[in-house]
Amino acid sequence: MSEEFDFADKVPPSFYEMGNKIIYETEAKGLNPGLIVLLVVVGLLLIFLVGNYVLYTYAQKTLPPRKKKPVSKKKMKRERLKQGVSAPGEKLKVHHKANTIHSLQDRNGVRLDTFEAILGEFIQFFSESLGAVNSYVEVIPDDLSREILDIELSNEM
């Protein structure tokens, strides 16, 4: 056990060189490395959040609103009718209404609004037009008709 106390009277080399000037408290020179890491992480997180907010507000201003998909066929049909698009079974009704003449002015300047009056005017106009010669229509010579149609015409024409 005598070997345990061989170094009891000797001073370690680091304390020996300093003498009696042992420093018990030291002040930090610069920032703590943990604080630097914390500041970098918080800064990056703040930049990420601000960037996302800016992109979100820009997208709200420039992009059109999202269209929600209707859940059922009935709701889909209702949505399409609200937008003015006809449902598949109602296509004929829409075209029928689009091709309807609602009013007509006859030769005397009288406005015709009823279906019967418009129909009567059409029948009268086309009845008078049948067999009438139109001065704006020119007669096509037989040679030109044969050339265009590339067929043999009978002599009766």
C-alpha positions in Angstrom: 0.0 0.0 0.0 2.9 2.2 0.2 2.8 2.5 -3.6 -0.5 4.4 -3.4 1.0 7.5 -1.9 4.1 7.8 -4.2 2.6 10.9 -6.0 1.1 12.6 -2.9 3.9 15.1 -2.5 4.1 16.0 -6.2 2.0 18.7 -8.1 0.6 17.9 -11.5 2.5 19.6 -14.3 -0.4 21.9 -15.4 -0.8 23.4 -11.9 2.9 23.6 -11.4 3.5 25.8 -14.3 0.7 28.2 -13.4 1.8 28.6 -9.8 -0.9 30.1 -7.6 -2.9 31.6 -10.6 -5.7 29.1 -10.8 -8.7 30.4 -12.7 -12.0 29.3 -11.1 -14.5 31.2 -13.4 -14.1 32.1 -17.0 -16.2 34.4 -19.2 -17.5 33.1 -22.5 -15.6 34.6 -25.5 -18.2 34.9 -28.3 -21.5 33.0 -28.6 -22.2 29.5 -27.3 -22.2 26.9 -30.1 -25.6 25.6 -28.9 -27.0 29.1 -29.2 -25.7 29.4 -32.8 -27.4 26.2 -33.8 -30.6 27.3 -32.2 -30.6 30.6 -34.0 -29.9 29.0 -37.3 -32.8 26.5 -36.9 -35.2 29.2 -35.7 -34.2 31.4 -38.6 -34.7 28.7 -41.2 -38.1 27.8 -39.7 -39.1 31.5 -39.8 -38.0 31.9 -43.4 -39.9 28.7 -44.3 -43.2 29.9 -42.7 -43.0 33.4 -44.2 -42.2 32.0 -47.6 -45.2 29.6 -47.4 -47.5 32.5 -46.4 -46.3 34.6 -49.3 -46.9 31.8 -51.8 -50.3 31.1 -50.3 -51.4 34.7 -50.7 -50.0 34.8 -54.2 -51.9 31.6 -55.1 -55.1 33.0 -53.7 -54.9 36.0 -55.9 -53.9 34.3 -59.2 -55.4 30.8 -59.2 -59.1 30.3 -60.0 -61.2 28.8 -57.2 -61.2 25.0 -56.9 -64.3 23.2 -58.3 -65.8 20.8 -55.8 -66.9 17.5 -57.3 -70.6 16.7 -56.7 -71.1 13.6 -54.6 -74.1 12.1 -56.4 -75.5 12.0 -59.9 -78.5 14.1 -58.8 -76.2 16.8 -57.4 -74.0 16.6 -60.5 -77.1 17.2 -62.7 -78.2 20.1 -60.5 -74.8 21.7 -60.7 -74.6 21.3 -64.5 -78.1 22.9 -64.9 -77.0 25.8 -62.7 -74.0 26.4 -65.0 -76.2 26.3 -68.1 -75.1 22.9 -69.4 -78.0 20.6 -70.3 -78.3 17.1 -68.9 -78.0 14.3 -71.4 -81.7 13.6 -71.6 -82.6 17.3 -72.0 -80.4 18.0 -75.0 -83.4 17.8 -77.5 -85.4 20.3 -75.5 -82.6 22.9 -75.4 -82.0 22.6 -79.2 -85.7 22.7 -79.9 -86.0 25.9 -78.0 -82.9 27.4 -79.6 -84.3 26.7 -83.2 -87.8 28.2 -82.5 -88.9 31.4 -84.1 -90.6 33.5 -81.5 -91.8 36.4 -83.6 -92.0 37.3 -87.3 -92.9 40.4 -89.2 -95.1 39.9 -92.3 -95.1 41.9 -95.6 -97.3 44.6 -94.2 -95.1 45.2 -91.1 -97.4 43.5 -88.7 -95.6 41.6 -85.9 -96.7 38.0 -85.5 -96.2 36.4 -82.1 -98.4 33.3 -82.0 -97.4 29.9 -83.5 -100.5 29.8 -85.7 -99.9 33.2 -87.2 -96.2 32.5 -87.9 -97.1 29.1 -89.5 -99.8 30.7 -91.7 -97.3 33.3 -92.9 -94.7 30.6 -93.8 -97.3 28.5 -95.7 -98.5 31.6 -97.6 -94.9 32.7 -98.5 -93.8 29.3 -99.8 -97.1 28.7 -101.6 -96.6 31.9 -103.5 -93.0 31.2 -104.1 -93.6 27.8 -105.8 -93.5 28.2 -109.6 -92.5 31.8 -109.4 -89.5 33.0 -111.4 -86.8 34.7 -109.4 -85.1 37.5 -111.3 -81.9 37.1 -109.3 -81.3 33.4 -110.4 -79.5 33.0 -113.7 -80.0 30.0 -116.0 -77.0 27.7 -116.1 -76.1 26.6 -119.7 -76.3 22.8 -120.3 -72.6 22.6 -121.3 -71.5 24.0 -117.9 -73.9 21.7 -116.0 -72.5 18.7 -117.8 -69.0 19.8 -117.1 -69.6 20.4 -113.4 -71.7 17.3 -112.8 -69.8 15.1 -115.2 -72.9 13.2 -116.3 -75.0 12.9 -119.4 -78.1 15.2 -119.3 -81.3 14.3 -121.2 -82.5 16.6 -124.0 -85.6 17.5 -122.0 -83.6 19.9 -119.9 
